[in-house]
């Protein structure tokens, strides 16, 4: 009961503090993306999306492996007794 009273008090204080803050409404209009979607659809005929995703993932994986190997070689060269 004491814990319930303390949590109710804390939540009441937080609610009181948040009720003082004014509400902010953000309204923005999104641009029309019809042309962009049509161009992506046309590009899909020439470059299939599945193939592009596979190619990009292979390129990113190779770059990450090269980066990790460079870090490993740097640390390996900094150890004086090896």
C-alpha positions as CSV (number, residue, x, y, z in Angstrom):
1,X,0.0,0.0,0.0
2,X,2.9,2.3,0.8
3,X,4.5,1.6,-2.6
4,X,1.2,2.2,-4.4
5,X,0.8,5.5,-2.5
6,X,4.4,6.6,-3.5
7,X,4.0,5.6,-7.2
8,X,0.6,7.4,-7.3
9,X,2.3,10.5,-5.8
10,X,5.1,10.4,-8.3
11,X,2.8,9.8,-11.3
12,X,0.6,12.6,-10.1
13,X,3.5,15.0,-9.9
14,X,4.7,14.0,-13.4
15,X,1.2,14.4,-14.7
16,X,1.0,17.9,-13.1
17,X,4.3,18.9,-14.7
18,X,3.3,17.6,-18.1
19,X,0.0,19.4,-18.0
20,X,1.8,22.7,-17.8
21,X,3.7,22.1,-21.0
22,X,1.7,23.3,-24.1
23,X,1.0,20.8,-26.8
24,X,2.8,21.3,-30.1
25,X,1.3,20.3,-33.3
26,X,3.5,19.7,-36.3
27,X,1.8,19.8,-39.7
28,X,3.8,19.4,-42.8
29,X,2.7,18.3,-46.2
30,X,4.6,15.6,-48.0
31,X,5.6,16.2,-51.6
32,X,4.0,14.2,-54.3
33,X,6.1,11.1,-55.0
34,X,4.3,9.7,-58.0
35,X,7.0,10.6,-60.5
36,X,9.7,9.1,-58.3
37,X,7.7,5.9,-57.9
38,X,7.2,5.7,-61.6
39,X,10.9,6.1,-62.2
40,X,11.6,3.3,-59.7
41,X,9.2,1.1,-61.5
42,X,10.9,1.7,-64.8
43,X,14.3,1.1,-63.3
44,X,13.0,-2.2,-62.0
45,X,12.5,-3.5,-65.5
46,X,16.2,-2.9,-66.3
47,X,17.8,-3.6,-62.9
48,X,15.8,-6.1,-60.8
49,X,15.6,-5.0,-57.2
50,X,16.6,-8.4,-55.8
51,X,19.8,-8.5,-57.8
52,X,20.6,-4.9,-56.8
53,X,20.1,-5.7,-53.1
54,X,22.3,-8.8,-53.5
55,X,25.1,-6.8,-55.2
56,X,25.0,-4.0,-52.7
57,X,25.1,-6.4,-49.7
58,X,28.1,-8.2,-51.2
59,X,29.9,-4.9,-51.8
60,X,29.2,-3.7,-48.2
61,X,30.3,-7.1,-46.8
62,X,33.6,-6.9,-48.6
63,X,34.2,-3.4,-47.5
64,X,33.5,-4.3,-43.9
65,X,35.8,-7.3,-44.0
66,X,38.6,-5.2,-45.4
67,X,38.1,-2.6,-42.7
68,X,38.1,-5.2,-39.9
69,X,41.3,-6.8,-41.4
70,X,43.0,-3.4,-41.5
71,X,42.1,-2.8,-37.8
72,X,43.4,-6.3,-36.9
73,X,46.7,-5.7,-38.8
74,X,47.1,-2.3,-37.1
75,X,46.7,-3.9,-33.7
76,X,48.9,-6.8,-34.6
77,X,51.7,-4.5,-35.7
78,X,51.5,-2.4,-32.6
79,X,52.2,-5.4,-30.3
80,X,56.0,-5.2,-29.8
81,X,56.8,-8.8,-28.9
82,X,55.1,-10.5,-31.8
